[in-house]
Amino acid sequence: MSKILHYSLEWSGGRELWQRFRLRVQESFAELVILPPLVEVFDNYSVLSERLDILIQTRRINNQEQVEQEREKITKIQQNLHKSINKIGREFKAEIEQLIGDLKTDKPEHRLKIKKEAEKKDRKGFSLIFDAVNEVEGT
């Protein structure tokens, strides 16, 4: 019976589908998982930057010292925002690399643990990936 199942997996193209799916996920993991949350951060940064520029332009400032203080504040805010974005990006990348490592082990208990952590952190995209993997594996 197991030989029949093995041959049916081979003849149906299921093994090739699974290999292609695995390759696609590895190649585009950053675009699928990392980029969507960062797009919102960059959009918010752009909006913040535009609002601050408008505020500076429309606000009447009495003297040059106040102008310099405001610019320094804005520069500090931009630097802090940039540092925060970099820190979040590094942490997220490290987490993604750990998840990739856990997924490569092909152990169901690791997948279950990853899925529970993703649900706890309200990352809905992971559920879709796991559902697709389970569907392809037939579990």
N, C-alpha and C positions, 0 to 999 in steps of 0.2 A: 504493500500500500504506500509505503514511504517513497519507493522508487517511482511509482505512478505520480505521486504528488511532486516529486523532484522534476520529472520529465514534463509534467503539465506546467510547472513554473517556468521551465526553460522554453517550451514550445509556445506558451502564451505570450512571451515577451515580458513577463512580470519581473524577472530578474533584471533585465535591461532597463525597464522603467524605473525600478528602484535605484539602480546605479546612476541613471541620468538625474533622477530627483535629488539624490544625495550630492551629486556634482553641482547641480544648479544652486542648491542651498548653500554649499560651501563657497561658490563663486560670488553669489549676490547676498550673502548674509548681512554685510555692512549696509547695503542699500535697503534691505527689507526691515532691518531691526534698528540700526543705529541712526540712519538719516531721518526718519519721520519725527522722532522727538526733538532732534536738533533743529529741524526746519522751523518749528514753532519758536524756539529760543532765538534763532537768528531774526525771524520776523519781529519778535518782540523787541529785540535790540534795535532793529532799524526804526521801528515806530518810536521807541524811547529816544533815539538819537535825533530823529526828525522833530519830535516834540520839544526837546531841549534846545535845538537850533531855533525853532519858532519862538520859544520862550525868551531866548537871549535877544532875538531880533526885535520882538515887540515890547519888551520890557524897557522902561526908561531907567537907566542907571545914571546916578548923579555924577559919579567921578570914576576916574580910571582905576583906582584901587579896588573899587567894588567889581569892576569888570574883570580884573585879574583874579580876584577871589572866586568869582563865579566860574571862570575858566578852569581854575585849579580844582574846584569842586567837581566840575564835569569831567575833567581829566582823571581824577581819582575814581569817580564812578565808572568811567569807561574801563580803567585799568582793573578795578575790582570785578567788573562784569566779565572782562576777558579772562582773568585768572579763574573765576568761578566756572566759566564755560570750559576752559582747559581742564580743570580739575574734574568736573562732571564727565567730560569726554574720556579722560584717562580711566576713571573709575568704571564707567560704562564699558569701555573697551576691555578692561581686565575681567569684568563680570561676564562679558560675551565670550572671551577666550576660555574662561573656566567652563561656561555652559557648553561650548563647542567640544572641549575635552571630555566633559561628562557624557555628551551625546555620542561621541565616538566610541565610548566603552561598550555601547550596545547592551547595557544592562537595564532591564525594566525598572528596577528599584531607583536607578539614577533618573530615568525619565519621569517617574512618578514624583520624585523629590523636586525635580526642576519644574514640573508642571504645577505642583502645589505652591512653590515659591513664586512662580510667575503670577498665579492667581492671587496670592497674598499681596503682591506688589501691583496688582491691577494691570497687568500687561496682557491684553486680550489677544495680541498677535501670536503669542506662543501657543495658545490653545488651538488656533487654526493650524499651526504647523504640526502639532502633536496629533491632531485629528487626521490630518493628511497622512502622516507617517503610519498611524494605526490602520487607516483604511488601506494603504498600500501593503502593509504587512498582513492584513487580514485578521487583526486582533480586535 
